[in-house]
Amino acid sequence: FNDAADEVDNWSWDSKTIYFTSGRFNSFSSYKVGISGGTAVRLFDNYFNTTHHIAEAPSGELFFNDTWESYRFANRKHYKGAYNPDIQSYNPKTKAYKQYTNYLGKDFWTSVDQKGNIYFVSDEGNEEYNLYTFLNGKKTALTSFDSSIKRPFVSANGTTVVFEKDYQLFTYDVASKKTTKINISTSRNQVLSKEQEYDVRGNISAFDVSTDGKKTVFISRGEIFVSDADGKFIRKITNSGERALQCKWLADNKTILFSQTWNGYQNWFTITGDGKGTIKQLTKDKANNRDITLNKTKTLGVYLSGRNELKLIDLKSFDSKTLVTDEFWAIQNSTPSFSPNDEYVLFTAYRNFEQDILVHSIKGNKTINLTNTGVTET
């Protein structure tokens, strides 16, 4: 027991030892402990300081990564640099160290079968995480998906590799080289079908007031509610099982534009404020659409999409188009906005890990960096 996080990585082949990553000594490093408990032993206490993702080979060879790009920032794709993770190993019995890859991008998440075959993830092929192995010592791609996979694990007998992709589970058959989606069936107890009271105090995450000042829409625990301006009469208008995150009244004071999860990604939808209409889906992007701002007349909206797109939506036709492709990172973003005359869009983008303020001319399709200081400006 300790105050730091302990995250399990793998088992030993004799099923007597558990390998895990812990922050009990430093930022994070690798440990092992017997299944009967006891004091955990740090695996690398000299040269390698931030090891993780331990995978034991039958020979006793311990595969690992040692940079935060494969631990804390596995979600940061397309990284190229000196801090890239490589496939490495160390054998405590023979004291032998070996480096298997030297690609400038990311090679990590190693898994080994009982014959010593190595499987791992790399973004070398198309800048998306795909499944790789070594054939006759050569790094070889097994998949070429256009969306990244996550945390592959090979079965002990080496016949099947399981991994996550697009929030779903998949298996890769080593012999046939075919990938199959695992169909998971679950039952749901509809316990919320009866009338209920909702306590939303302290749990409102987003809200907007209609232009006529008569109605308020707000989100609590992922559900959309509409009330009168005084909050005396409240109605829940969505019950889709998805999570709503942002909401805006449109110019007609009747229609609500909101973001909601679809296949795991935030997309744009509309619904009437009285809850009698059906939900209309406006976008079907495999990226999170978020941080929308409407112009004063509520005829246009500007929002961020995924990690690298600034988009404009026409609130009459509900057509979207990309204004700017840049580094937005999909996290820690500033909300874009319109100029008073609707001719320009103001936004921030990342330059060398810092945010700059930029302005984009909608008509001229030209972007100007206003700061370019090397420190964050938001």
C-alpha positions in Angstrom: 0.0 0.0 0.0 1.3 3.5 -0.8 -0.1 6.9 -1.8 1.0 6.7 -5.5 -0.7 5.0 -8.4 0.0 1.4 -9.2 -0.9 0.3 -12.8 -0.6 -3.4 -13.8 1.4 -4.1 -17.0 1.8 -7.9 -17.2 2.3 -11.3 -15.6 5.5 -13.3 -15.6 5.3 -16.6 -17.6 5.3 -18.7 -14.4 2.3 -16.7 -13.1 4.1 -16.0 -9.9 5.1 -12.3 -10.5 3.1 -9.2 -11.4 4.8 -6.4 -13.3 3.4 -2.9 -12.8 4.2 0.8 -13.2 4.2 3.0 -10.1 4.9 6.6 -9.0 6.0 5.6 -5.5 9.7 6.5 -6.0 9.8 9.0 -8.9 7.5 10.2 -11.6 6.9 6.7 -12.8 9.0 3.5 -13.1 8.6 -0.3 -13.2 8.2 -2.7 -10.4 7.5 -6.4 -9.7 5.8 -8.1 -6.8 4.9 -11.7 -6.0 1.3 -12.9 -6.1 1.5 -13.5 -2.4 2.3 -9.9 -1.8 5.3 -8.4 0.0 7.5 -5.4 -0.8 7.6 -4.5 -4.5 11.0 -4.4 -6.1 12.1 -1.7 -8.5 13.3 -3.2 -11.8 15.6 -0.5 -13.2 17.3 1.7 -10.6 20.2 3.0 -12.5 20.2 4.2 -16.1 16.6 3.8 -17.0 14.6 6.1 -14.8 11.0 6.2 -16.2 10.4 2.7 -17.5 6.8 1.3 -18.0 4.8 -1.1 -20.2 6.8 -4.2 -19.0 6.3 -7.3 -21.0 8.3 -10.5 -20.1 9.6 -12.8 -22.8 9.9 -16.6 -22.1 13.7 -16.1 -22.1 13.4 -13.7 -19.1 14.0 -10.7 -21.4 12.0 -7.7 -20.1 10.6 -5.4 -22.8 9.9 -1.8 -21.8 9.6 1.8 -22.9 11.1 4.8 -21.0 9.7 8.1 -22.2 6.5 9.9 -21.2 5.4 10.0 -24.9 4.4 6.3 -24.5 3.0 6.6 -21.0 1.5 10.0 -20.2 1.1 11.2 -23.8 0.2 8.0 -25.7 -2.7 10.1 -27.1 -0.3 12.6 -28.7 0.1 11.1 -32.1 2.6 12.2 -34.8 5.3 13.1 -32.3 8.8 13.0 -33.9 11.8 13.8 -31.8 14.5 12.7 -29.4 12.0 11.7 -26.7 10.3 9.1 -29.0 9.7 5.6 -27.4 11.6 2.7 -28.9 11.2 -1.1 -28.4 13.9 -2.0 -25.9 14.7 -4.9 -23.6 16.9 -5.9 -20.7 17.6 -9.4 -19.4 18.2 -9.3 -15.7 19.8 -12.8 -15.9 22.4 -12.1 -18.6 22.6 -8.3 -18.0 22.1 -7.9 -21.8 20.4 -4.7 -23.1 19.0 -4.6 -26.6 17.3 -1.9 -28.7 15.0 -3.3 -31.4 13.9 -0.1 -33.1 15.3 3.4 -33.8 12.4 5.0 -35.6 12.1 8.8 -34.9 8.4 8.4 -34.2 6.6 6.1 -31.7 7.2 2.4 -31.1 5.6 1.1 -27.9 2.9 -1.2 -26.2 4.9 -4.4 -26.5 3.3 -7.9 -26.1 5.1 -11.2 -26.3 3.8 -14.8 -26.9 5.2 -18.0 -25.5 7.4 -18.5 -28.5 9.0 -15.1 -28.1 7.2 -13.5 -31.0 6.9 -9.7 -30.4 3.9 -7.5 -31.2 3.8 -3.8 -30.7 2.3 -0.5 -32.0 4.0 2.0 -34.3 2.9 5.0 -36.3 5.6 4.7 -38.9 3.4 3.5 -41.8 0.7 6.2 -42.0 1.1 8.2 -38.8 -1.6 6.2 -37.1 -0.9 3.5 -34.5 -1.0 0.1 -36.2 0.0 -3.4 -35.2 3.6 -4.4 -36.0 5.9 -7.4 -35.4 9.4 -8.5 -36.3 9.8 -11.0 -39.2 13.4 -12.3 -39.5 14.5 -9.4 -37.4 12.8 -6.8 -39.7 10.1 -4.4 -38.4 6.9 -5.4 -40.3 3.4 -3.8 -40.3 0.5 -6.2 -39.8 -2.3 -3.7 -40.2 -2.7 -0.3 -42.0 -5.8 1.2 -40.4 -6.5 4.9 -41.0 -7.5 5.2 -37.3 -5.2 4.2 -34.4 -5.3 1.0 -32.4 -4.7 0.8 -28.7 -3.0 -1.6 -26.2 -2.6 -4.8 -28.2 -2.2 -8.1 -26.3 -1.2 -11.4 -27.9 -2.6 -14.7 -26.6 -0.1 -17.0 -24.9 -0.2 -19.5 -27.8 0.4 -16.7 -30.3 -2.6 -17.3 -32.5 -4.6 -14.1 -31.7 -3.9 -10.4 -30.9 -6.6 -8.4 -29.3 -6.7 -4.6 -29.3 -9.0 -1.6 -29.1 -9.9 0.6 -32.2 -12.6 3.3 -32.5 -13.8 2.4 -29.0 -14.5 -1.2 -30.1 -12.6 -4.5 -29.5 -11.0 -6.3 -32.4 -9.0 -9.5 -32.8 -6.2 -10.1 -35.3 -5.7 -13.7 -36.5 -2.0 -14.2 -36.9 -2.4 -17.2 -39.3 -5.0 -15.7 -41.7 -3.9 -12.0 -41.1 -7.5 -11.0 -40.8 -9.0 -8.5 -38.3 -12.4 -9.1 -36.9 -14.6 -6.9 -34.7 -15.8 -8.6 -31.5 -19.6 -8.3 -31.2 -20.5 -7.7 -27.6 -24.1 -8.1 -26.5 -25.3 -6.5 -23.2 -28.7 -6.2 -21.6 -30.0 -3.0 -20.2 -32.5 -2.6 -17.3 -34.7 0.4 -18.2 -35.0 1.7 -14.7 -35.4 5.3 -15.7 -38.6 4.9 -17.7 -40.8 6.1 -14.8 -41.3 9.7 -13.9 -38.4 11.0 -11.7 -37.3 14.1 -10.0 -33.9 15.6 -10.9 -31.6 17.5 -8.5 -29.4 19.5 -10.8 -28.0 21.9 -8.2 -24.2 22.2 -8.6 -24.3 19.9 -11.6 -25.0 22.2 -14.6 -22.1 22.0 -17.1 -23.5 24.2 -19.9 -26.4 26.6 -20.5 -27.7 29.2 -22.9 -30.6 31.8 -22.8 -32.8 32.3 -25.9 -32.6 35.6 -27.7 -36.2 36.5 -26.6 -35.1 36.0 -23.0 -38.0 33.7 -22.2 -36.3 30.3 -22.1 -33.1 28.7 -20.8 -31.5 25.4 -22.0 -29.0 23.7 -19.8 -27.1 20.4 -19.5 -26.8 18.4 -16.3 -25.1 15.0 -16.1 -25.1 14.8 -19.9 -28.9 15.4 -20.3 -30.6 18.5 -21.8 -33.2 20.4 -19.9 -35.3 23.4 -21.0 -36.9 25.8 -18.5 -38.6 29.2 -18.4 -36.5 32.2 -17.6 -37.3 32.0 -13.9 -36.5 28.2 -13.7 -40.0 27.4 -12.4 -41.0 24.9 -15.1 -38.3 22.5 -16.3 -38.5 19.7 -18.8 -35.9 17.1 -19.8 -36.0 16.8 -23.6 -33.4 14.2 -24.4 -33.2 10.5 -23.3 -30.9 9.0 -26.0 -28.4 7.3 -23.7 -25.7 9.5 -25.2 -23.9 12.3 -23.4 -24.7 16.0 -24.3 -21.9 18.6 -23.7 -22.8 21.9 -25.2 -26.0 23.7 -26.1 -27.1 26.9 -28.0 -30.4 28.5 -28.9 -30.8 29.3 -32.6 -32.3 32.5 -34.0 -35.9 31.2 -34.1 -35.9 30.8 -30.3 -37.4 27.3 -30.9 -34.4 25.2 -32.0 -31.5 24.0 -29.9 -28.1 23.2 -31.4 -26.2 20.8 -29.1 -23.3 18.5 -29.1 -23.8 14.8 -28.2 -21.7 11.7 -28.4 -22.1 9.5 -31.5 -19.9 6.4 -31.8 -17.8 7.9 -29.0 -17.3 11.2 -30.7 -19.0 14.6 -30.0 -21.1 15.7 -33.0 -23.7 18.4 -33.7 -27.5 17.8 -33.4 -30.6 19.9 -33.3 -33.9 19.4 -31.5 -36.9 21.7 -30.8 -37.1 23.2 -27.4 -40.6 21.7 -26.6 -39.1 18.2 -26.9 -41.8 17.1 -29.3 -39.7 16.9 -32.4 -37.1 14.3 -33.2 -33.3 14.8 -32.9 -31.6 15.7 -36.2 -28.0 14.8 -36.6 -25.9 17.4 -38.4 -22.4 15.9 -38.4 -21.0 12.4 -38.4 -17.3 13.1 -37.8 -15.0 10.7 -36.1 -13.6 13.6 -34.2 -14.8 15.7 -31.3 -16.7 18.8 -32.4 -16.6 21.3 -29.6 -16.2 24.9 -28.4 -18.7 26.4 -30.7 -19.4 30.2 -30.9 -22.3 31.7 -32.8 -22.3 35.1 -34.4 -24.6 37.9 -33.2 -27.4 37.0 -35.7 -27.0 33.3 -35.1 -26.6 32.6 -38.8 -23.0 31.2 -38.5 -21.1 29.1 -36.0 -17.4 28.5 -35.6 -16.0 25.4 -33.8 -13.1 23.1 -33.3 -13.1 19.6 -34.7 -10.6 16.9 -33.6 -7.0 17.8 -33.1 -6.4 20.0 -36.2 -9.5 21.6 -37.7 -11.3 24.9 -37.3 -14.7 24.7 -39.0 -17.6 27.0 -40.0 -21.2 25.9 -39.9 -24.0 27.6 -41.8 -27.0 27.6 -39.3 -29.5 27.8 -42.1 -28.3 24.9 -44.3 -26.4 23.3 -41.4 -23.5 22.6 -43.8 -20.0 22.7 -42.3 -16.7 23.5 -44.0 -13.1 23.6 -42.8 -11.6 27.1 -42.4 -8.2 26.3 -41.0 -6.1 23.2 -40.5 -3.6 23.7 -37.7 -2.3 22.2 -34.4 -5.2 22.5 -31.9 -4.2 19.3 -29.9 -7.9 18.4 -29.1 -7.2 19.5 -25.4 -6.7 22.7 -23.5 -8.2 24.8 -26.3 -9.4 28.4 -26.4 -12.9 29.0 -27.8 -12.8 30.6 -31.3 -14.9 33.7 -31.9 -16.2 36.0 -34.7 -15.3 39.6 -35.3 -18.3 42.1 -34.9 -18.7 42.2 -38.7 -18.5 38.4 -39.1 -15.6 38.8 -41.6 -12.9 37.3 -39.4 -12.5 34.4 -36.9 -10.2 34.7 -33.9 -8.6 31.5 -32.5 -5.5 30.1 -30.9 -3.2 27.3 -32.2 -0.1 25.6 -30.8 3.5 26.5 -31.9 6.2 24.5 -30.1 3.9 23.6 -27.2 2.7 27.2 -26.7 -0.5 28.9 -28.0 -0.4 31.8 -30.4 -3.4 34.1 -31.3 -4.4 34.0 -35.0 -7.0 35.6 -37.1 -8.5 34.2 -40.2 -10.3 36.1 -43.0 -13.4 34.1 -44.0 -13.7 35.8 -47.4 -10.0 36.1 -48.2 -9.2 32.6 -46.8 -6.0 34.0 -45.2 -4.7 33.4 -41.7 -2.4 35.8 -39.8 -0.4 35.0 -36.6 -0.9 38.1 -34.4 1.5 37.1 -31.6 4.2 34.6 -32.5 5.9 35.2 -29.2 7.0 31.8 -28.2 5.0 32.0 -25.0 1.3 31.1 -24.6 -1.1 33.9 -25.5 -4.8 33.1 -25.1 
